[in-house]
Amino acid sequence: MVFPFMDNDSCDNLSVLQAETLALSMAIKKIKELNLSIVEIEGDNLCLMNVLICTWNCPWNINLLTSDTLFYIRFLQGLCFRHVVDESRC
């Protein structure tokens, strides 16, 4: 599934980390809306995955987005995050 998150040009200045956090936040909201019970989220952004599992402190530029995402995560019982290595970058 692909969920577009913006229709205007205001996302031109987003960093990769900000864009991935925003996309994940929208996906988490959709997961809750669809009432899915067991979900595994894989991501190649080590920083974002570690922030969401509370291993790392959150960088300031994604703090609000992460807070929003963590709020929705509290309502999901079978959610699992996993970091995967993007082999195309190796």
C-alpha positions as CSV (number, residue, x, y, z in Angstrom):
1,M,0.0,0.0,0.0
2,V,1.1,3.5,-0.7
3,F,-0.3,6.5,1.2
4,P,0.4,9.9,-0.3
5,F,0.9,12.4,2.5
6,M,1.0,15.8,0.8
7,D,-0.6,17.3,-2.2
8,N,1.4,20.6,-2.3
9,D,5.0,21.6,-2.7
10,S,5.6,22.3,1.0
11,C,7.5,19.1,1.4
12,D,10.4,20.2,-0.9
13,N,12.7,21.0,2.0
14,L,12.1,17.8,4.1
15,S,15.1,15.7,4.9
16,V,15.1,12.0,4.2
17,L,14.6,11.4,7.9
18,Q,11.7,13.8,8.2
19,A,10.0,12.4,5.0
20,E,10.3,8.8,6.3
21,T,9.0,9.7,9.7
22,L,6.0,11.5,8.1
23,A,5.3,8.6,5.9
24,L,5.5,6.1,8.8
25,S,3.3,8.3,10.9
26,M,0.6,8.3,8.2
27,A,1.0,4.5,7.8
28,I,0.5,4.0,11.6
29,K,-2.6,6.1,11.5
30,K,-3.9,4.0,8.6
31,I,-3.1,0.8,10.4
32,K,-5.1,2.0,13.4
33,E,-8.0,3.1,11.1
34,L,-8.1,-0.4,9.4
35,N,-8.0,-2.0,12.9
36,L,-5.1,-4.3,12.0
37,S,-3.9,-6.3,14.9
38,I,-0.5,-7.8,13.9
39,V,1.8,-5.6,11.9
40,E,5.6,-5.7,11.3
41,I,7.2,-2.5,10.0
42,E,10.6,-2.8,8.4
43,G,12.7,0.2,7.7
44,D,16.2,0.9,6.4
45,N,16.6,4.1,8.4
46,L,18.4,3.0,11.5
47,C,17.9,6.3,13.3
48,L,14.1,6.2,12.9
49,M,13.8,2.5,13.9
50,N,15.9,3.1,17.0
51,V,14.0,6.2,18.0
52,L,10.7,4.3,17.7
53,I,11.9,1.4,19.9
54,C,13.2,4.0,22.4
55,T,16.9,3.0,22.0
56,W,18.0,6.4,20.8
57,N,16.9,9.9,21.7
58,C,14.9,11.7,19.1
59,P,16.6,14.3,16.8
60,W,14.9,17.6,17.1
61,N,13.9,17.8,13.5
62,I,11.5,14.8,13.8
63,N,10.5,15.3,17.5
64,L,6.9,16.4,16.8
65,L,6.3,13.7,14.1
66,T,7.8,11.0,16.4
67,S,5.6,12.1,19.3
68,D,2.5,11.8,17.1
69,T,3.6,8.3,15.9
70,L,4.4,7.1,19.4
71,F,1.0,8.3,20.5
72,Y,-0.8,6.0,17.9
73,I,1.6,3.1,18.5
74,R,0.3,2.9,22.1
75,F,-3.0,1.6,20.8
76,L,-1.5,-1.1,18.6
77,Q,-0.7,-4.4,20.5
78,G,0.9,-6.5,17.8
79,L,3.3,-4.0,16.3
80,C,6.9,-4.9,15.6
81,F,9.7,-2.6,14.2
82,R,12.7,-4.2,12.5
83,H,15.7,-2.5,10.8
84,V,16.7,-4.0,7.5
85,V,19.9,-3.2,5.6
86,D,19.3,-1.6,2.2
87,E,21.7,-3.8,0.2
88,S,21.5,-1.6,-2.9
89,R,23.5,1.0,-1.0
90,C,26.4,-1.3,-0.3
